[in-house]
């Protein structure tokens, strides 16, 4: 049985570990969770590590209420998260089956040309940037299979396509709360990148996201900083600026989960410098897969402030960053995901109305782009 947070609660886990899983699933740090239940961070840490018991029912009720579950979920040995069902689950199983197949010789249909596969990969990335994740999920099995087969026959010409396909798959899986599978796919992308520093940097982006989703912040920082070392951004190589900027953003977000404000400031400062060099509007690198602009650094500062427990500062940064035109030029997927994350800062301040509005806006953003895709 898979114990991944957000999918199952393993029946043999002690209550403290279940608290840790549920807290992480709701995106709360130990300090924020402690504030909400009226306890110290040290108390929370001891409970989650099994050094202290949840021995009062009033405390169990308070903990369950903040975590959004019933007390029985914390105490029952039979507790489980439900398995996903429906078309999305079927498509996800097809992706799993594709990843489990290592045959690179035959697909049962004519192999696409490199130009045709490029068009399909570009189309899939465009759907992803418009937050149309179910459509991308359905496209992935054939896309991954064809990219793998094509690269096996002409690796020098199509390795970029395979890395892009794997990277897309990893990022969609993260959105679907499948970080362990995303980690596997990102590792496949790293293998496909071989010794090319730019391809490796592209592959590291979803790897850091998967590691953060799995609460391996320090590993995510290491992965990002290692990928940064061989990059040499210059004014004539904007894609390198974009890659380096995104990796600094990923490192900053990971550092915030490790309660490391010094590293957060270091990486956001470097990201801001790179973004300034590129200009005010998003730069779309690597065939449109990568988006980077000064406003993204501002959003990162808001998210890291929230993660570090300074919710009011986070909201101030958020309101400033989203008040200008630059915010509206970002891909719908990026805006919607950000709004979901920043809503937690509003909740921490007790502003449920603003939190709800952020979530509604995120939904409207995704719905509007989906309708736009249908009408094309």
C-alpha positions in Angstrom: 0.0 0.0 0.0 1.3 3.4 -0.9 1.7 5.7 2.1 2.0 8.9 0.0 0.4 11.9 1.7 -2.7 13.0 -0.1 -3.6 9.6 -1.3 -3.8 7.1 1.6 -3.3 7.1 5.3 -1.5 3.9 6.1 -3.5 2.0 8.7 -0.4 1.1 10.7 0.9 4.6 11.1 0.7 6.1 14.6 -1.5 9.2 15.2 1.4 11.5 15.3 2.6 10.5 11.8 -1.0 10.9 10.5 -1.0 14.4 11.9 2.2 15.2 10.0 0.8 13.8 6.8 -2.5 15.7 7.1 -0.7 18.9 8.0 1.7 18.7 5.0 -1.3 17.8 2.8 -2.9 21.1 3.8 0.3 23.0 3.2 0.8 24.1 6.8 4.2 24.5 8.4 4.6 23.2 12.0 4.6 26.8 13.2 1.4 27.7 11.5 -0.3 24.5 12.6 0.8 25.1 16.2 -0.6 28.7 16.1 -4.0 27.4 14.9 -4.3 24.8 17.7 -2.8 27.0 20.4 0.3 24.9 21.0 4.0 25.4 20.6 6.0 24.3 17.5 8.0 22.1 19.9 4.8 20.3 21.0 3.8 19.7 17.4 7.2 18.4 16.5 7.2 16.0 19.5 3.7 14.7 18.5 4.7 14.1 14.9 7.8 12.3 15.9 6.0 10.1 18.3 7.7 11.5 21.4 4.4 12.8 22.8 0.9 11.3 22.7 -2.4 12.8 21.8 -3.9 11.7 25.1 -6.8 14.2 25.5 -9.9 14.0 23.4 -10.3 17.8 23.5 -6.9 18.1 22.0 -7.7 15.4 19.4 -10.9 17.3 18.4 -9.0 20.6 18.1 -6.3 19.0 15.9 -8.8 17.2 13.7 -10.8 20.4 13.2 -7.8 22.4 12.0 -6.8 19.5 9.8 -10.3 19.2 8.3 -10.9 15.6 9.3 -12.9 13.7 11.9 -11.2 12.5 15.1 -11.7 9.0 13.9 -9.3 9.6 10.9 -6.5 10.3 13.5 -7.3 7.3 15.6 -8.7 4.6 13.4 -6.4 1.9 12.2 -8.5 1.3 9.2 -8.4 4.9 7.9 -7.6 5.3 4.2 -7.8 8.0 1.6 -10.1 6.9 -1.2 -8.6 5.7 -4.5 -9.2 8.1 -7.4 -11.8 6.9 -10.0 -13.1 8.1 -13.4 -11.5 9.1 -16.7 -8.6 10.9 -15.0 -7.7 7.7 -13.1 -7.9 5.6 -16.2 -5.6 8.1 -18.1 -3.2 8.0 -15.2 -3.1 4.2 -15.3 -2.2 4.5 -19.0 0.7 6.8 -18.1 1.9 4.3 -15.5 1.7 1.5 -18.0 3.6 3.5 -20.6 6.4 4.3 -18.0 6.6 0.6 -17.1 7.2 -0.3 -20.8 10.9 -0.2 -21.9 10.4 -1.3 -25.5 11.9 1.2 -27.8 11.6 -0.7 -31.1 8.0 -0.9 -32.1 4.8 1.1 -31.4 2.4 -0.8 -33.7 1.9 2.4 -35.9 4.2 4.5 -38.2 6.8 6.5 -36.3 6.2 10.2 -36.4 8.7 12.5 -38.0 10.7 14.9 -35.7 8.7 17.8 -37.1 5.4 16.1 -36.4 6.4 15.2 -32.8 7.6 18.7 -32.2 4.2 20.0 -33.1 2.5 17.6 -30.8 4.9 18.4 -27.9 4.3 22.1 -28.5 0.5 21.6 -28.5 0.7 19.6 -25.3 2.7 22.3 -23.6 0.3 24.9 -24.8 -2.6 22.9 -23.2 -0.6 22.6 -20.0 0.1 26.3 -19.8 -3.7 26.9 -20.1 -4.2 24.5 -17.1 -6.0 21.9 -19.2 -4.4 19.0 -17.3 -6.9 16.2 -18.2 -6.3 16.8 -21.9 -2.6 16.7 -21.4 -2.9 13.5 -19.3 -4.7 11.8 -22.2 -2.0 12.9 -24.6 0.9 11.7 -22.6 1.0 7.9 -23.2 1.4 8.3 -27.0 3.6 11.3 -26.7 6.0 9.6 -24.3 6.1 6.4 -26.4 6.7 8.2 -29.7 9.4 10.5 -28.2 11.2 7.5 -26.7 11.1 5.5 -29.9 12.2 8.4 -32.1 15.1 9.2 -29.7 16.2 5.6 -29.8 16.6 5.9 -33.6 18.2 9.4 -33.8 19.2 10.6 -30.3 21.3 13.5 -31.5 18.3 15.2 -33.2 15.4 14.4 -30.8 16.9 14.3 -27.2 15.4 17.7 -26.5 11.9 16.4 -27.5 12.2 13.5 -25.1 13.3 15.7 -22.2 10.5 18.1 -22.9 8.0 15.2 -23.0 9.2 13.7 -19.7 9.3 17.2 -18.1 5.7 17.8 -19.1 4.6 14.4 -17.8 6.4 15.1 -14.4 4.8 18.5 -14.0 1.3 17.2 -14.8 1.8 14.4 -12.3 2.8 16.9 -9.6 -0.5 18.8 -10.3 -2.4 15.5 -9.9 -0.8 14.9 -6.5 1.5 12.1 -7.8 4.9 13.4 -6.6 6.6 10.0 -6.3 5.7 9.1 -9.9 6.7 12.6 -11.0 10.1 12.0 -9.3 10.5 8.9 -11.4 9.6 10.7 -14.6 11.9 13.6 -13.8 14.7 11.1 -13.2 14.0 9.6 -16.7 14.3 13.2 -18.1 17.7 13.5 -16.3 18.9 10.3 -18.0 17.7 11.5 -21.4 19.5 14.8 -20.9 22.8 12.9 -20.7 25.7 15.4 -20.3 24.0 18.4 -21.8 23.8 21.1 -19.1 20.8 22.9 -20.6 18.8 19.7 -21.0 19.8 18.7 -17.4 18.7 22.0 -16.1 15.3 21.6 -17.8 14.9 18.2 -16.3 15.8 19.4 -12.8 12.9 21.9 -12.7 10.2 19.2 -12.2 12.6 17.2 -10.1 12.8 20.0 -7.6 9.0 20.4 -7.7 8.5 16.7 -7.0 11.0 16.8 -4.1 9.3 19.8 -2.6 5.9 18.0 -2.9 7.5 15.1 -1.0 8.9 17.4 1.7 12.5 16.9 0.7 13.4 20.6 0.6 17.1 20.2 1.1 17.4 17.7 -1.7 15.5 20.1 -3.9 17.9 22.9 -3.1 20.9 20.6 -3.8 19.4 19.6 -7.2 18.7 23.1 -8.2 22.1 24.5 -7.2 23.9 21.6 -8.9 22.1 22.3 -12.1 22.9 26.0 -11.9 26.7 25.5 -11.8 27.4 24.7 -15.5 25.0 27.3 -16.8 26.6 30.5 -18.0 23.9 33.0 -18.8 24.9 35.7 -21.3 22.8 38.4 -23.0 23.0 36.4 -26.3 21.6 33.2 -24.6 18.2 34.3 -23.1 17.2 30.6 -22.6 20.1 30.3 -20.1 18.9 33.3 -18.2 15.4 31.8 -18.1 16.6 28.4 -16.9 18.9 29.9 -14.2 16.1 32.2 -13.0 13.6 29.4 -12.7 16.1 27.2 -10.9 16.8 30.1 -8.4 13.1 30.4 -7.8 12.8 26.7 -7.2 15.7 26.8 -4.8 14.1 29.7 -2.9 10.8 27.9 -2.6 12.6 24.8 -1.3 14.6 26.9 1.2 11.4 28.3 2.6 10.2 24.8 3.4 13.4 24.2 5.3 12.9 27.4 7.3 16.1 28.9 5.8 15.4 32.6 5.2 19.0 33.3 4.3 18.9 30.9 1.4 15.5 32.3 0.4 17.0 35.8 0.1 20.1 34.6 -1.7 18.1 32.8 -4.4 15.4 35.4 -4.9 18.1 38.1 -5.2 19.8 36.2 -8.0 16.5 35.4 -9.7 15.6 39.1 -9.5 18.9 40.1 -11.2 18.4 37.6 -14.0 14.8 38.7 -14.5 15.8 42.3 -14.7 18.3 41.4 -17.5 15.4 39.8 -19.5 12.9 42.7 -19.1 9.4 43.2 -17.8 7.5 40.6 -19.9 7.7 36.8 -19.5 10.4 35.2 -21.7 9.3 31.9 -23.2 12.3 29.6 -23.4 12.8 26.2 -24.9 9.9 26.2 -27.4 7.5 28.0 -25.0 7.9 25.5 -22.1 9.6 28.0 -19.8 8.2 31.3 -18.4 10.3 33.8 -16.5 9.8 37.4 -15.6 10.3 39.9 -12.7 6.7 39.4 -11.6 7.4 35.7 -11.0 10.2 36.7 -8.5 7.7 39.0 -6.7 5.2 36.1 -6.5 8.0 33.8 -5.1 8.8 36.4 -2.4 5.1 36.3 -1.4 4.9 32.5 -1.3 8.2 32.2 0.6 7.1 34.8 3.2 3.9 32.8 3.7 5.8 29.6 4.1 8.2 31.2 6.6 5.1 32.3 8.7 5.0 36.0 7.8 1.5 35.9 6.4 0.8 39.7 6.5 4.0 40.5 4.6 3.1 37.7 2.1 -0.3 39.3 1.4 1.3 42.8 1.0 3.7 41.4 -1.5 0.9 39.4 -3.2 -1.3 42.5 -3.6 1.5 44.5 -5.1 2.6 41.8 -7.5 -0.9 41.1 -8.8 -1.9 44.7 -9.3 -0.1 45.3 -12.5 -0.3 44.2 -16.1 2.6 41.8 -15.8 0.6 39.5 -13.6 -2.0 39.0 -16.4 0.6 38.1 -18.9 1.6 34.9 -17.0 0.2 31.6 -18.2 -3.2 30.7 -16.7 -1.8 27.5 -15.1 0.8 29.5 -13.2 -1.7 32.1 -12.0 -4.2 29.5 -10.9 -1.6 27.4 -9.0 -0.2 30.5 -7.3 -3.7 31.8 -6.2 -4.3 28.4 -4.6 -1.1 28.6 -2.7 -1.4 32.2 -1.5 -5.0 31.5 -0.2 -3.3 29.8 2.7 -1.8 33.1 3.8 -5.3 34.6 3.9 -6.5 31.7 6.0 -3.6 32.1 8.4 -4.7 35.7 8.9 -8.3 34.6 9.5 -9.5 36.3 6.3 -11.7 33.5 5.0 -13.5 35.7 2.5 -10.3 36.7 0.7 -9.1 33.1 0.8 -12.3 32.0 -0.8 -12.1 34.7 -3.4 -8.5 33.6 -4.4 -9.8 30.1 -4.8 -12.8 31.2 -6.9 -10.5 33.3 -9.1 -8.2 30.3 -9.6 -11.2 28.2 -10.7 -12.5 30.9 -13.0 -9.0 31.3 -14.5 -8.8 27.6 -15.3 -12.4 27.5 -16.6 -11.9 30.5 -18.9 -8.8 29.0 -20.5 -10.5 25.6 -21.0 -13.5 27.3 -22.7 -11.0 29.2 -24.9 -9.3 26.0 -25.9 -12.6 24.4 -26.8 -13.6 27.4 -29.0 -10.4 27.4 -31.0 
